[in-house]
Amino acid sequence: MGIEKNHGILKENIHLKSEFLKRTVQVDFYLPTHVSNPAEMSLLLINDGQDLDTLGLEIILQDLYNEDLITPLLCVGIHAGKDRKNEYGAAKTPDYKGRGAKAAHYRDFIFEELLPYIHSNYCVESFKEKAFAGFSMGALSALDIIWNQPHEFSKVGIFSGSLWWRTKDKNDKTYSDEIDRIMHQQIKNGDYYPWLKFFFECGTDDETADRNNNGVIDSIDDTLDLIKELAAKGYDEENDISYLLIENGKHDVPTWALAMPEFLKWGWGRSYEL
């Protein structure tokens, strides 16, 4: 365990042994030092926590706190393991290559091991709200977890989400966007949870693939199609969904660093308090 305090943020690093994942998970905690009542804090879990130092999360948080732009937020960066492609994904449905086979174990790690550790060690019986975010496959994982455990969360941040996750190869002659994209089908067949809110980020240079040759890259198409499914389910595109398109943005940490302050202000901005 290591603890360092910089810029008014207490950063703690731990290694948590997981029976579900059969490995030790490195977890970084970014705790604001100005919190008088821990119950006033919200909790944000973030997949691919190993990228948060490069992203500059600590400085981003401190700048927002210094300008009094966000409410207190405990950010928890969960480092991915070597078997990331199996631990992330959709817990109920592996993709056409069988990836995501350990996603249910990762979900159980979150609820049965990580959250109890957080509540116990930070002496917070109940957070103001809980949210989940991630990048690429980590974004897919975050969305899958909040959608299937909606009573535990209120918000999700999806940065360059791997929303193409599908049950068939796109080159399969029977492949169809309408029925073979796993997350889209989950939304379509799921219930409406009115308290959930969604933040999506894409870059115009996220990728070059355009499987339907419509002139729009797949990551943008898949994101906009998912937003349509959410709107059809009943979510308001003005109040419940935020879509940030970054011109020249790529599928990389520097682009996600540009989006992170906007996500944090959207989710926990002082002006958004009820």
N, C-alpha and C positions, 0 to 999 in steps of 0.2 A: 504494500500500500504506500502511495506517495501523495503528499499534499503540498500544493504551492499556491501562494496568494499573489495575484498580479492584477493591477487595475481595478481593484474592488471586487474581483471575482475569486472565489475560493475554488480551486480546481483539485479534485481528488481522483486518484487512479487506483482501482482495485482489480483483483483477479478473482473471479467468482467461479467456483467449481460447479459444473452443471451435470446432473445425472441424466437429464433428458438429452443433452447434446453429446455427452461422453467426452467433454473437453473442458478446459478452463477458458472462461470468457473474460477478456479484458474490457473494463467499463470505465469511462471517464465521466465525472460529475462536474458540472459547471454551476456553482451555487452563488447567487448574489449575496454579498456580505451585509447589505443594508436592510435585511428582512427582520422585523421585530416579532412578527407573528407568522410562524411557518405555515399555518393553515390558510394564509392569504396567498400562498404560492400556487402556481399552476405547475404541471409536470409535462415536459416534452421529451419523449423517447425518440432517439434518432439512430436509424440503421447506418451501417458503414461509418461508425464513430472514428475509425482509424484515419479518416480524411478530414476531421474537423480542425486539427491544428493547421493543416495546409489551407483550409478554407478560411481560417482566421476567426472562428466562432467567438473566442474569448474577447477579442478586440471589438468585434461587431456588437456583442452584448454590452460591453462596457460603454461604447459610444452611445448606444440607445438608452442605457441607464443614465448616463451623464446628461443627456438631453431630456430626460424624464419622458421618454416616448413609449416605453412599455412597462407593464406591471411585472412584479417579481415572478421569475420563471426558473425552475430547476431543470436544466438541460442534461440529458443523460445520453452520452455517445456510446453505443454498443459496437465494439469492434467485430467485424466479420471474421469468420474462421476460414480455414483452407477449403472447406466444402461449401462455400458460399452459394454456389448454384443449386445446391440441394436444400440448404437451410432456408434460403429465400424462395419465394414463389407463392403459389396458392395451396393452402393446407389440404383442401378437399380434392384437388385435381392437379396431378402432375402434368407437365406439358408433354408434347408429342415425343420428346426424347427422354421422358421420365424425370426431368429436372423438377426440383421442388419436393423430392421424396421425403425430405426431413423437415418440411415446413411446419408440419403439425408439432414436431418436437420443439422447433424454435418457438412456436406459439406457447407451448407448455412451459418452456424456459422463462418466457416473459411473465406469465401469470403465476406460476408456481414457485419460481426462484428469484427472479429479478425484482418484481414489485414487492414481495414480502421483505426482501432485503432493504429496499428503499424506505418503506414505511417504518421498519424497525430502526435502521441506522440514522435516519434523519428525523425520527420522532414526529412524523406527520401521519396522523391517523387517516386523514382524508384531505386530498388536494382540492383546490378550488375547481380545477378541471384537469383532465388528462388528454394528451394529444400524442400523435405518432407522425414521424416524418422519415423520409428516406430518399435515396438517389438511385435512379436506374432500377435494377432488380430490388434494391432495398426499398424503393418507393412502392413497387408492386407488393412487396411483403407488408409494408405499413398499411397500405390500403386494404389488403386482404384481411389483416388482423382487425382493423377497426370496423370493417363492414360486417364481419362475422361475430364480433363482440361489441356491438354498438352501445350497449349500456355502460361500458367502461370508458368510453371516449366521447369527445365532443368535436375534435378537429383532426384533419390529416393534411400533411404537406407532401405533395408528389412532385419531385424534381426529375425531369426527364424520365418519367416512369416507363418501365418495360411493359406497357399495356398491350403490346403485340402478343403476349403470352398466349399460346394457342394449343389446341388439341391435335391439330394436323399441320404437317409441313405446308408452307405457303405454295410450294410447287406441286402439291397433291392436286390432281384435277378436280377432286371433290371439295377442296378447301373453300370456305365461305366466311367472309368477315362477319356475316350476320349471325352465324351459329358457332364458330370455332374459336373466337377470342374469349378466353376463360373469364377474365374480369368483367367484361361487358355482359356476359351471360349471368354472372352472379348478381350484377346490379339489376338486370332485366327481370330476373326471377326472384329477387329478394323483396323485402318489405320496405316501407318508408319510415325512416327514423328522423323526425323533424328537427331534432337538436343537432344533427351532424352538419358540419361545414367542411368545405373542400377547397384546397389551394393547389393549383396546377401550374407548373412552369415548363416551358419548352423553349429551345433555341432554334432559330431558323436554320442553323447548321448542325443540328443535333445528329444528323445522319444524312445519307444521300439516297437511301432506298425509297422506292415509290412503287409498291407492288401492284397498285391498281392503275398506274400511269395517268394519274389525274393532275400531275404537276405539283402535288403537295407531298412532302416527305411523310413517311409512315408514322413517325413519332407524333407529329402534329395531327395527322388524320385520326390516329388511335385515341389521342387525348380529346379532341373535339367530339369524336363519336361517343366517348364515355360520358362527356358532359351532357350530350344529348340524351343518353340513357338516364342520367340523374335528373335532368329536367322532366323527362317523361314520367319519372317516378314521383315527381312532385316538388323537387328542389328548385328554388328560385335562383335564376342565373345572376341576379343582381345582389341578393343578400346572402345566399348560401354557398355560392361558388365564385372563386376568383381564378382568373386565367391570366398568367403573365407570359407574354411572348417576348423573348429577348432577341433583338436583331443581331445577327452574326453570332449568337450564342451557340456554344458547342456542347457536346456530351462530356463535360469535364468540370473539375472542381472550381477553376476560376469563374466559370459561368454561374455555377450554383452559389458561389460566394456573392455574386452580384444580386442574386435573387433572395438570399437569406434575410437581409434586413427588411425587405418588403414582406416576406412571409411573417416574420416576427411582429412587424407593425400591424399587419392584417389580423393576426391571431390574438395579440396581446397588447395592442396599442392603447394608450390612454384614451384616445378619442373613441375607441370601440367599446369602452366599458358601458354597461347598462345602468 
